[in-house]
Amino acid sequence: MNCVRANCESRNGQRNWRPFSMLRRHRFLSPMTRTVFTSRATVRRTISCGIPTVRKASLTAPAADKPRHFRAFKDGRELSVDELPAQRAARGLSVQDFEFSLFFDDGTIRHVVGYGTPLLDDEGRPRGAVLVLVDITDRKQGEEAVRRGEARFKLLSDTAWRLLATDNPQGILNELCRDIMGHLDCQVFFNFLVDEEAGRLRLNTCAGIPEEEARKIEWLDIGVAVCGGVARQGAPMVATDIFNTPDVRTELVKSFGVQAYACHPLICQDRVIGTLSFGTRTRTSFSSEDLSLMKTVADQVAAAMERMRLIKELRRSRDELEKRVQDRTEELAKSQNRLQQLSSQLLLAQEKERKRVAIELHDGLLSELAATKYLLEGKIMLLENGKLSGPGEFKRVVDILASAMKEARRIMNNLHPSILDELGLIAAINWLSREYEKSYPPIRVQQKIVVSEQDIAYGVRVVIYRVIQEALNNFARHGRGDRVDLSLTKSNNTFMLLIRDNGQGFDVEKAGKGLGLESMRERVQISDGEFQLESAIGQGTTIRAIWSI
């Protein structure tokens, strides 16, 4: 180290300079230290970092001759002159690890640790002191940066955890943003959300302004003020020194006493869903760290809201899928049950049809054939005995065979109307109506057919014929009326079969699914048609079948 000399007064008042190499044993002076020589009359200080190296700060000089270019603070309290390390050491006190801060007139702040050792004369009286100041400003700044970083990391970590833990990010934003306000030394914040239906911004939550003022800005047009502009542009906006920077966009927050204001968009999948902004009344700008923290929080909030939106959509899709699966399962169960019923009814119908055909064959055709057989056998016996008088004896046989052929033709038409193939649908309907009126004389069938044969596909013609046939049979068995109106009309790109009777009708809900009605419905639907049934007790029955052309 360099040799340090102290200016001391001898007992006889003469100045005496002598080396103080013994200071080695008091404290090691590192290259970082700055030395100060003090005496009772003056304090000479040497400080680096661009500050004048020597300044007077006499303890005993008049105030006018004692300029103080700094103020000293420790633990937030300003130190008096007598509390400074140099003065304490000059009074004979040893000073160790005395940490304090120097605030200079030019705004510079230095953090130092002071060590002071008194210089004593031969009689042990303090005649001066050696002061060592270690500049720890860089260390303090580093510690402060670490502290701020830790606080920022903890705040972001807590914010992320709370946003992930909640199923209502919008509901906890007020509490989260108040914590962030405290960290940023801000006094106001606003959170607006885009209302898609209204096409405007709606205030979700805020702090730092009166409730009546908050109610006034509950709705904000997109493009208006800072938040509206951010919502439109999808980019952040930072306004500084608002009081001295005229801008129509900042007039709103300026009215709340805000000097610096930063607004960030909440963006999800390139879509703005809202804004988050913070403002301060105590300073005119934000640091880059402050703005970075605001953006990170805004991104976290947007991500949490998007996550909840996706979860809600997923739940809704799941519920819709489950509902559709349930509905489809019920439809399949009903269809299966209907098919089982229809299958059973078809089997029963087949047996009934076979029985009917058997009865018709037995009572009609077979009886006539049997009569013909017996008649021919009798004629053969007469012929063998030579008693046959002439050909007139066989006229009865011809009549019986003709009747048998007619009965066979009737049975064939019931099984499949050959007239439908030979003459077409309209002729088949006319024939069916005539035969029906002959079989049931009290009932009259009124027809209105205004369609062309070419408009109707062959498969649909068979369906129409069978539906008319089944409807007429049902009316004959259950209708108890005397009139059936039958029409086949064309309208735009559709044609409709309408069958209306004046019978007693029935309750559709209580009637169940009889074979006749269900078979008609199945035939129409299989042919890509629409089947409609209307009936009420005492009001007859109406059947509609509609097909596209």
VEXDREN-2710 file (C-alpha; in Angstrom, 1 decimal):
% VEXDREN-2710
k/r/px/py/pz
1/MET/0.0/0.0/0.0
2/ASN/0.9/3.6/-0.3
3/CYS/2.4/5.3/2.7
4/VAL/-0.4/7.3/4.4
5/ARG/0.5/10.5/6.3
6/ALA/-1.7/12.3/8.8
7/ASN/-1.6/16.0/9.6
8/CYS/-1.3/16.2/13.4
9/GLU/-0.7/18.9/16.0
10/SER/2.2/18.5/18.4
11/ARG/1.9/19.4/22.0
12/ASN/3.7/22.8/21.4
13/GLY/1.4/23.7/18.5
14/GLN/4.0/23.0/15.8
15/ARG/3.1/20.9/12.8
16/ASN/4.8/17.6/12.6
17/TRP/4.6/15.2/9.7
18/ARG/5.6/11.6/10.2
19/PRO/4.9/8.4/8.3
20/PHE/2.2/6.2/9.6
21/SER/3.5/2.9/8.3
22/MET/2.1/1.2/11.4
23/LEU/-1.4/1.5/9.8
24/ARG/-0.7/-1.8/8.3
25/ARG/-1.6/-3.4/11.5
26/HIS/-4.9/-1.6/11.7
27/ARG/-6.5/-2.8/8.5
28/PHE/-5.4/-4.0/5.0
29/LEU/-6.3/-1.4/2.4
30/SER/-7.3/-3.2/-0.9
31/PRO/-7.2/-1.5/-4.3
32/MET/-11.0/-0.9/-4.0
33/THR/-10.5/1.3/-1.0
34/ARG/-10.4/5.1/-0.9
35/THR/-8.5/6.8/1.9
36/VAL/-9.5/10.0/3.7
37/PHE/-7.1/12.0/5.9
38/THR/-8.7/13.8/8.7
39/SER/-7.7/16.2/11.5
40/ARG/-9.6/18.1/14.0
41/ALA/-9.8/21.1/11.7
42/THR/-10.4/19.6/8.3
43/VAL/-11.5/16.5/6.6
44/ARG/-10.0/15.7/3.3
45/ARG/-11.7/13.0/1.3
46/THR/-10.7/11.2/-1.8
47/ILE/-13.5/9.6/-3.9
48/SER/-13.3/8.2/-7.4
49/CYS/-16.0/7.7/-10.0
50/GLY/-15.7/11.1/-11.6
51/ILE/-16.4/13.0/-8.3
52/PRO/-13.9/15.7/-7.4
53/THR/-11.1/14.0/-5.5
54/VAL/-10.6/16.5/-2.7
55/ARG/-13.4/18.5/-1.0
56/LYS/-13.4/20.5/2.2
57/ALA/-15.8/19.4/4.9
58/SER/-14.4/21.0/8.0
59/LEU/-16.0/20.1/11.3
60/THR/-15.0/23.4/13.0
61/ALA/-15.2/25.8/10.1
62/PRO/-18.2/28.2/9.9
63/ALA/-21.2/26.9/7.9
64/ALA/-20.4/29.3/5.0
65/ASP/-16.9/27.8/4.7
66/LYS/-18.1/24.2/5.0
67/PRO/-19.8/23.1/1.8
68/ARG/-21.5/19.7/1.9
69/HIS/-21.7/18.2/-1.5
70/PHE/-23.5/15.0/-0.3
71/ARG/-26.0/13.7/2.2
72/ALA/-25.4/10.4/4.0
73/PHE/-28.2/7.9/4.8
74/LYS/-28.2/4.6/6.7
75/ASP/-31.2/2.3/6.9
76/GLY/-33.5/5.0/5.4
77/ARG/-32.4/7.6/7.9
78/GLU/-30.2/10.6/7.2
79/LEU/-27.0/10.7/9.2
80/SER/-25.9/13.8/11.1
81/VAL/-22.3/15.0/10.7
82/ASP/-21.3/13.6/14.0
83/GLU/-22.5/10.2/12.9
84/LEU/-20.2/10.0/9.9
85/PRO/-17.3/7.5/10.2
86/ALA/-14.6/10.2/9.8
87/GLN/-16.0/12.3/12.7
88/ARG/-16.4/9.4/15.0
89/ALA/-12.8/8.2/14.3
90/ALA/-11.5/11.8/14.8
91/ARG/-13.2/11.7/18.2
92/GLY/-11.2/8.7/19.1
93/LEU/-13.8/6.0/18.2
94/SER/-12.9/3.0/16.1
95/VAL/-15.4/2.4/13.3
96/GLN/-15.8/-1.1/11.7
97/ASP/-18.1/-2.2/8.8
98/PHE/-20.1/0.9/8.8
99/GLU/-22.4/0.6/5.7
100/PHE/-24.2/3.7/4.5
101/SER/-25.1/5.5/1.3
102/LEU/-24.0/8.9/-0.1
103/PHE/-26.4/11.0/-2.2
104/PHE/-24.5/13.6/-4.1
105/ASP/-25.9/16.9/-5.3
106/ASP/-25.6/15.8/-9.0
107/GLY/-27.9/12.9/-8.3
108/THR/-25.2/10.3/-8.1
109/ILE/-25.7/7.6/-5.4
110/ARG/-22.8/5.6/-4.0
111/HIS/-23.0/2.8/-1.4
112/VAL/-19.9/2.5/0.8
113/VAL/-18.6/0.6/3.8
114/GLY/-16.5/2.8/6.2
115/TYR/-13.6/1.8/8.5
116/GLY/-12.1/4.5/10.8
117/THR/-9.1/4.4/13.1
118/PRO/-8.2/7.4/15.3
119/LEU/-4.7/8.8/15.3
120/LEU/-3.5/9.5/18.8
121/ASP/-0.6/11.6/20.1
122/ASP/2.0/10.5/22.6
123/GLU/-0.5/11.2/25.4
124/GLY/-3.2/9.2/23.8
125/ARG/-5.3/12.1/22.8
126/PRO/-7.0/12.0/19.3
127/ARG/-5.2/14.3/16.9
128/GLY/-6.6/12.9/13.6
129/ALA/-7.9/9.7/12.0
130/VAL/-7.5/7.4/9.1
131/LEU/-10.7/6.6/7.2
132/VAL/-11.1/3.8/4.7
133/LEU/-14.2/3.8/2.4
134/VAL/-14.9/0.7/0.3
135/ASP/-17.2/1.4/-2.6
136/ILE/-19.8/-1.4/-2.7
137/THR/-22.2/0.3/-5.2
138/ASP/-21.7/-2.4/-7.9
139/ARG/-22.3/-5.1/-5.3
140/LYS/-25.4/-3.3/-4.0
141/GLN/-26.8/-2.8/-7.5
142/GLY/-26.1/-6.5/-8.3
143/GLU/-27.9/-7.5/-5.1
144/GLU/-30.8/-5.2/-5.9
145/ALA/-31.0/-6.7/-9.4
146/VAL/-31.0/-10.2/-8.0
147/ARG/-33.7/-9.2/-5.5
148/ARG/-35.8/-7.7/-8.2
149/GLY/-35.3/-10.7/-10.4
150/GLU/-36.3/-13.1/-7.7
151/ALA/-39.4/-11.0/-6.9
152/ARG/-40.3/-10.9/-10.6
153/PHE/-39.8/-14.6/-11.0
154/LYS/-41.8/-15.4/-7.9
155/LEU/-44.6/-13.1/-9.1
156/LEU/-44.7/-14.6/-12.5
157/SER/-44.5/-18.1/-11.0
158/ASP/-47.4/-17.4/-8.6
159/THR/-49.4/-15.8/-11.4
160/ALA/-49.0/-18.8/-13.7
161/TRP/-49.8/-21.2/-10.9
162/ARG/-53.0/-19.4/-9.9
163/LEU/-54.1/-19.1/-13.6
164/LEU/-53.6/-22.8/-14.1
165/ALA/-55.3/-23.7/-10.9
166/THR/-58.5/-21.8/-11.6
167/ASP/-61.3/-22.6/-14.0
168/ASN/-62.3/-18.9/-14.1
169/PRO/-59.3/-16.8/-15.1
170/GLN/-61.5/-13.7/-15.5
171/GLY/-62.7/-14.0/-11.9
172/ILE/-59.3/-13.9/-10.3
173/LEU/-57.8/-11.1/-12.5
174/ASN/-58.6/-8.4/-10.0
175/GLU/-56.6/-10.1/-7.2
176/LEU/-53.7/-11.0/-9.6
177/CYS/-53.5/-7.5/-11.0
178/ARG/-53.5/-5.9/-7.6
179/ASP/-50.4/-7.9/-6.7
180/ILE/-48.7/-6.9/-10.0
181/MET/-49.6/-3.2/-9.3
182/GLY/-47.8/-3.4/-6.0
183/HIS/-44.7/-4.9/-7.6
184/LEU/-44.7/-2.3/-10.4
185/ASP/-45.5/0.6/-8.1
186/CYS/-48.6/1.3/-10.2
187/GLN/-51.9/2.7/-8.9
188/VAL/-54.4/1.7/-11.6
189/PHE/-55.1/-1.2/-13.9
190/PHE/-57.9/-2.0/-16.4
191/ASN/-58.9/-5.3/-18.0
192/PHE/-61.3/-5.1/-21.0
193/LEU/-62.7/-8.1/-22.8
194/VAL/-64.0/-8.1/-26.4
195/ASP/-67.8/-8.7/-26.6
196/GLU/-68.2/-10.5/-29.9
197/GLU/-72.0/-9.9/-30.1
198/ALA/-71.8/-6.2/-29.2
199/GLY/-68.6/-5.5/-31.2
200/ARG/-67.2/-3.5/-28.3
201/LEU/-64.9/-3.8/-25.3
202/ARG/-66.5/-4.6/-21.9
203/LEU/-64.7/-3.7/-18.6
204/ASN/-64.1/-7.0/-16.8
205/THR/-62.3/-5.6/-13.8
206/CYS/-60.2/-2.6/-12.7
207/ALA/-58.7/-0.9/-9.7
208/GLY/-57.5/2.6/-8.7
209/ILE/-60.5/4.6/-9.8
210/PRO/-63.9/5.3/-8.1
211/GLU/-66.7/2.9/-8.8
212/GLU/-68.8/5.6/-10.4
213/GLU/-66.0/6.3/-12.9
214/ALA/-65.7/2.6/-13.6
215/ARG/-69.4/2.4/-14.4
216/LYS/-68.9/5.2/-17.0
217/ILE/-66.4/3.2/-18.9
218/GLU/-68.1/-0.2/-18.6
219/TRP/-68.4/-0.2/-22.4
220/LEU/-65.7/1.1/-24.7
221/ASP/-65.8/1.3/-28.5
222/ILE/-63.0/-0.4/-30.3
223/GLY/-60.6/2.2/-31.6
224/VAL/-61.4/4.7/-28.8
225/ALA/-58.8/5.7/-26.2
226/VAL/-55.7/3.7/-25.6
227/CYS/-57.3/0.3/-24.9
228/GLY/-59.7/0.6/-27.9
229/GLY/-56.7/1.4/-30.1
230/VAL/-54.7/-1.6/-28.8
231/ALA/-57.7/-3.9/-29.4
232/ARG/-58.0/-2.7/-33.0
233/GLN/-54.3/-2.8/-33.8
234/GLY/-53.4/-5.9/-31.8
235/ALA/-50.2/-4.3/-30.7
236/PRO/-49.1/-2.8/-27.3
237/MET/-49.1/1.0/-26.6
238/VAL/-46.9/2.8/-24.0
239/ALA/-47.7/6.4/-23.2
240/THR/-45.1/8.4/-21.1
241/ASP/-45.1/11.8/-19.5
242/ILE/-48.8/12.1/-20.3
243/PHE/-49.3/15.5/-18.7
244/ASN/-46.7/17.0/-21.0
245/THR/-47.5/15.0/-24.2
246/PRO/-50.9/15.9/-25.7
247/ASP/-52.7/12.9/-27.2
248/VAL/-56.4/12.5/-27.5
249/ARG/-56.0/8.8/-26.8
250/THR/-54.6/9.4/-23.3
251/GLU/-57.2/11.9/-22.2
252/LEU/-59.2/9.3/-20.4
253/VAL/-56.4/8.0/-18.2
254/LYS/-55.0/11.5/-17.9
255/SER/-58.3/12.4/-16.1
256/PHE/-57.5/9.7/-13.5
257/GLY/-54.1/11.4/-12.8
258/VAL/-52.0/8.8/-14.6
259/GLN/-48.6/10.0/-15.8
260/ALA/-47.4/6.8/-17.5
261/TYR/-49.7/4.1/-19.0
262/ALA/-48.9/0.8/-20.8
263/CYS/-51.6/-1.4/-22.5
264/HIS/-51.0/-4.8/-23.9
265/PRO/-53.4/-6.9/-26.0
266/LEU/-54.7/-10.3/-24.9
267/ILE/-54.2/-12.4/-28.0
268/CYS/-55.3/-16.0/-28.6
269/GLN/-54.5/-17.6/-31.9
270/ASP/-54.0/-14.3/-33.7
271/ARG/-57.3/-13.0/-32.3
272/VAL/-57.6/-10.1/-29.8
273/ILE/-59.9/-11.2/-27.0
274/GLY/-59.2/-8.2/-24.7
275/THR/-56.6/-5.8/-23.2
276/LEU/-54.7/-5.5/-19.9
277/SER/-53.2/-2.2/-18.9
278/PHE/-51.3/-0.6/-16.0
279/GLY/-50.8/3.1/-15.0
280/THR/-48.8/5.0/-12.5
281/ARG/-49.4/8.4/-11.0
282/THR/-45.9/8.7/-9.4
283/ARG/-43.5/8.6/-12.4
284/THR/-43.5/9.5/-16.0
285/SER/-42.2/6.3/-17.6
286/PHE/-41.7/2.6/-17.2
287/SER/-38.5/0.6/-17.2
288/SER/-37.9/-2.1/-19.8
289/GLU/-38.2/-4.6/-17.0
290/ASP/-41.6/-3.2/-16.1
291/LEU/-42.9/-3.5/-19.6
292/SER/-41.5/-7.0/-20.0
293/LEU/-43.3/-8.1/-16.9
294/MET/-46.6/-6.6/-18.1
295/LYS/-46.3/-8.3/-21.5
296/THR/-45.5/-11.7/-19.8
297/VAL/-48.5/-11.4/-17.5
298/ALA/-50.7/-10.4/-20.4
299/ASP/-49.5/-13.5/-22.3
300/GLN/-50.2/-15.7/-19.3
301/VAL/-53.7/-14.3/-18.9
302/ALA/-54.5/-14.7/-22.6
303/ALA/-53.1/-18.3/-22.5
304/ALA/-55.2/-19.1/-19.4
305/MET/-58.4/-17.7/-21.1
306/GLU/-57.7/-19.5/-24.3
307/ARG/-57.1/-22.7/-22.3
308/MET/-60.5/-22.3/-20.6
309/ARG/-62.2/-21.5/-23.9
310/LEU/-60.7/-24.7/-25.4
311/ILE/-61.7/-26.7/-22.3
312/LYS/-65.3/-25.3/-22.5
313/GLU/-65.4/-26.1/-26.2
314/LEU/-64.1/-29.6/-25.6
315/ARG/-66.7/-30.1/-22.9
316/ARG/-69.4/-28.8/-25.1
317/SER/-68.3/-31.0/-28.0
318/ARG/-68.1/-34.0/-25.6
319/ASP/-71.6/-33.3/-24.3
320/GLU/-72.9/-32.9/-27.8
321/LEU/-71.2/-36.1/-28.9
322/GLU/-72.5/-37.9/-25.9
323/LYS/-76.0/-36.5/-26.6
324/ARG/-75.8/-37.5/-30.3
325/VAL/-74.5/-41.0/-29.3
326/GLN/-77.3/-41.3/-26.8
327/ASP/-79.9/-40.1/-29.3
328/ARG/-78.5/-42.4/-32.0
329/THR/-78.4/-45.3/-29.6
330/GLU/-82.1/-44.7/-28.7
331/GLU/-82.9/-44.3/-32.4
332/LEU/-81.1/-47.6/-33.2
333/ALA/-82.9/-49.3/-30.3
334/LYS/-86.2/-48.0/-31.5
335/SER/-85.4/-49.0/-35.1
336/GLN/-84.3/-52.4/-34.0
337/ASN/-87.5/-52.8/-32.0
338/ARG/-89.5/-51.5/-34.9
339/LEU/-87.8/-53.9/-37.2
340/GLN/-88.4/-56.8/-34.8
341/GLN/-92.1/-55.8/-34.6
342/LEU/-92.2/-55.3/-38.4
343/SER/-90.6/-58.7/-38.9
344/SER/-93.0/-60.3/-36.6
345/GLN/-95.9/-58.5/-38.2
346/LEU/-94.6/-59.5/-41.7
347/LEU/-94.4/-63.1/-40.7
348/LEU/-97.9/-62.9/-39.3
349/ALA/-99.0/-61.1/-42.5
350/GLN/-97.5/-63.7/-44.6
351/GLU/-99.3/-66.4/-42.7
352/LYS/-102.5/-64.4/-43.0
353/GLU/-102.0/-63.9/-46.7
354/ARG/-101.2/-67.5/-47.2
355/LYS/-104.3/-68.4/-45.3
356/ARG/-106.4/-65.9/-47.3
357/VAL/-105.1/-67.2/-50.6
358/ALA/-105.7/-70.8/-49.4
359/ILE/-109.2/-69.9/-48.4
360/GLU/-109.8/-68.1/-51.7
361/LEU/-108.4/-71.1/-53.6
362/HIS/-110.4/-73.5/-51.5
363/ASP/-113.7/-71.6/-51.5
364/GLY/-113.4/-70.2/-55.0
365/LEU/-111.2/-71.8/-57.6
366/LEU/-110.9/-75.2/-56.0
367/SER/-114.6/-75.5/-55.4
368/GLU/-115.3/-74.6/-59.1
369/LEU/-112.7/-77.0/-60.3
370/ALA/-114.1/-79.7/-58.0
371/ALA/-117.6/-79.0/-59.4
372/THR/-116.2/-79.2/-62.9
373/LYS/-114.5/-82.5/-62.1
374/TYR/-117.7/-84.0/-60.7
375/LEU/-119.7/-82.8/-63.6
376/LEU/-117.2/-84.2/-66.2
377/GLU/-117.2/-87.5/-64.3
378/GLY/-121.0/-87.7/-64.5
379/LYS/-120.9/-86.8/-68.2
380/ILE/-118.3/-89.5/-68.8
381/MET/-120.5/-92.1/-67.1
382/LEU/-123.5/-91.0/-69.3
383/LEU/-121.2/-91.2/-72.3
384/GLU/-120.1/-94.7/-71.5
385/ASN/-123.8/-95.8/-71.0
386/GLY/-124.8/-94.2/-74.2
387/LYS/-127.2/-91.9/-72.5
388/LEU/-125.4/-88.5/-73.4
389/SER/-127.9/-86.6/-75.4
390/GLY/-125.6/-84.0/-77.0
391/PRO/-123.0/-81.1/-76.7
392/GLY/-125.4/-79.0/-74.7
393/GLU/-124.6/-81.2/-71.7
394/PHE/-121.1/-79.7/-71.6
395/LYS/-122.2/-76.0/-71.5
396/ARG/-122.3/-76.1/-67.8
397/VAL/-118.7/-77.3/-67.7
398/VAL/-117.7/-74.3/-69.8
399/ASP/-119.4/-71.8/-67.5
400/ILE/-117.8/-73.3/-64.5
401/LEU/-114.3/-73.2/-66.1
402/ALA/-114.9/-69.5/-67.1
403/SER/-115.8/-68.7/-63.5
404/ALA/-112.7/-70.5/-62.3
405/MET/-110.5/-68.5/-64.7
406/LYS/-112.0/-65.3/-63.5
407/GLU/-111.3/-66.2/-59.9
408/ALA/-107.8/-67.2/-60.7
409/ARG/-107.3/-63.8/-62.4
410/ARG/-108.7/-62.0/-59.3
411/ILE/-106.3/-63.9/-57.0
412/MET/-103.4/-63.1/-59.3
413/ASN/-104.2/-59.4/-59.3
414/ASN/-104.4/-59.4/-55.5
415/LEU/-100.9/-60.9/-55.4
416/HIS/-99.5/-58.7/-58.1
417/PRO/-101.6/-56.4/-60.3
418/SER/-100.6/-57.4/-63.9
419/ILE/-102.6/-54.4/-65.1
420/LEU/-100.0/-52.2/-63.5
421/ASP/-97.4/-53.6/-65.9
422/GLU/-99.7/-53.8/-68.9
423/LEU/-101.7/-50.5/-68.8
424/GLY/-99.9/-48.4/-66.1
425/LEU/-100.7/-46.8/-62.7
426/ILE/-103.7/-44.7/-63.7
427/ALA/-105.5/-47.6/-65.3
428/ALA/-104.6/-49.8/-62.3
429/ILE/-106.1/-47.2/-59.9
430/ASN/-109.3/-47.0/-61.9
431/TRP/-109.6/-50.8/-62.0
432/LEU/-108.9/-51.1/-58.3
433/SER/-111.5/-48.4/-57.5
434/ARG/-114.2/-50.2/-59.6
435/GLU/-113.4/-53.6/-58.1
436/TYR/-113.5/-52.0/-54.6
437/GLU/-116.9/-50.5/-55.2
438/LYS/-118.2/-53.8/-56.5
439/SER/-116.9/-55.6/-53.4
440/TYR/-118.3/-52.9/-51.0
441/PRO/-121.3/-51.4/-52.7
442/PRO/-122.1/-48.7/-50.0
443/ILE/-118.7/-47.1/-50.4
444/ARG/-117.9/-44.6/-53.3
445/VAL/-114.4/-43.8/-54.4
446/GLN/-113.8/-40.3/-55.9
447/GLN/-110.6/-39.9/-57.9
448/LYS/-108.6/-36.8/-59.0
449/ILE/-105.5/-37.8/-60.9
450/VAL/-103.6/-34.9/-62.5
451/VAL/-100.1/-36.3/-63.0
452/SER/-98.4/-37.8/-66.0
453/GLU/-97.4/-41.4/-65.9
454/GLN/-93.9/-40.4/-67.0
455/ASP/-93.5/-38.3/-63.8
456/ILE/-93.5/-41.3/-61.6
457/ALA/-90.8/-44.0/-61.4
458/TYR/-91.9/-47.6/-61.7
459/GLY/-90.9/-48.5/-58.2
460/VAL/-92.9/-45.6/-56.8
461/ARG/-95.9/-46.6/-58.9
462/VAL/-96.0/-50.0/-57.2
463/VAL/-95.7/-48.2/-53.8
464/ILE/-98.6/-45.9/-54.7
465/TYR/-100.8/-48.8/-55.8
466/ARG/-100.1/-50.8/-52.6
467/VAL/-100.7/-47.8/-50.3
468/ILE/-104.1/-47.1/-52.0
469/GLN/-104.9/-50.8/-51.8
470/GLU/-104.0/-51.0/-48.1
471/ALA/-105.8/-47.8/-47.3
472/LEU/-109.0/-49.0/-49.0
473/ASN/-108.8/-52.3/-47.2
474/ASN/-108.4/-50.6/-43.8
475/PHE/-111.3/-48.3/-44.5
476/ALA/-113.5/-51.3/-45.5
477/ARG/-112.6/-53.1/-42.3
478/HIS/-112.6/-50.3/-39.8
479/GLY/-113.7/-47.0/-41.3
480/ARG/-117.5/-47.3/-41.0
481/GLY/-118.0/-44.6/-43.7
482/ASP/-119.2/-44.4/-47.2
483/ARG/-116.8/-42.1/-49.1
484/VAL/-113.1/-42.1/-50.0
485/ASP/-111.4/-39.2/-51.8
486/LEU/-108.3/-40.2/-53.7
487/SER/-106.1/-37.7/-55.5
488/LEU/-102.7/-37.7/-57.1
489/THR/-101.4/-34.2/-57.9
490/LYS/-98.2/-32.5/-58.9
491/SER/-96.7/-29.2/-57.4
492/ASN/-93.4/-27.7/-58.3
493/ASN/-90.8/-30.5/-58.0
494/THR/-93.0/-32.9/-56.0
495/PHE/-96.1/-35.0/-56.4
496/MET/-98.5/-36.1/-53.7
497/LEU/-100.8/-38.9/-53.0
498/LEU/-103.8/-37.9/-50.9
499/ILE/-106.3/-40.4/-49.4
500/ARG/-109.1/-38.9/-47.2
501/ASP/-112.2/-40.7/-45.9
502/ASN/-115.2/-39.8/-43.9
503/GLY/-115.0/-42.7/-41.5
504/GLN/-115.0/-42.8/-37.7
505/GLY/-111.2/-42.1/-37.4
506/PHE/-109.0/-43.1/-34.5
507/ASP/-106.5/-41.8/-32.0
508/VAL/-103.1/-41.9/-33.7
509/GLU/-101.2/-41.9/-30.4
510/LYS/-103.2/-44.8/-29.0
511/ALA/-103.6/-46.8/-32.2
512/GLY/-100.1/-48.1/-32.0
513/LYS/-98.3/-49.3/-35.1
514/GLY/-100.7/-51.7/-36.8
515/LEU/-99.4/-53.6/-39.8
516/GLY/-101.4/-51.7/-42.3
517/LEU/-100.1/-48.2/-41.2
518/GLU/-96.6/-49.3/-40.6
519/SER/-96.3/-51.2/-43.9
520/MET/-97.5/-48.1/-45.7
521/ARG/-95.0/-45.9/-43.9
522/GLU/-92.2/-48.3/-44.6
523/ARG/-93.0/-48.6/-48.3
524/VAL/-93.1/-44.8/-48.7
525/GLN/-89.9/-44.1/-46.7
526/ILE/-88.0/-46.9/-48.5
527/SER/-88.9/-45.2/-51.8
528/ASP/-87.5/-41.9/-50.6
529/GLY/-90.9/-40.4/-49.8
530/GLU/-92.4/-38.7/-46.9
531/PHE/-95.4/-40.3/-45.1
532/GLN/-97.9/-38.3/-43.1
533/LEU/-100.9/-39.5/-41.2
534/GLU/-103.7/-37.5/-39.6
535/SER/-106.7/-38.8/-37.8
536/ALA/-109.0/-38.1/-34.9
537/ILE/-112.0/-39.8/-33.5
538/GLY/-115.1/-38.8/-35.4
539/GLN/-113.1/-36.8/-38.0
540/GLY/-112.0/-39.5/-40.5
541/THR/-108.5/-40.2/-41.6
542/THR/-106.1/-38.4/-44.0
543/ILE/-103.0/-40.1/-45.5
544/ARG/-100.4/-38.1/-47.5
545/ALA/-97.4/-39.5/-49.3
546/ILE/-95.0/-37.0/-50.9
547/TRP/-92.1/-37.7/-53.4
548/SER/-89.7/-35.5/-55.2
549/ILE/-89.7/-35.7/-59.0
END
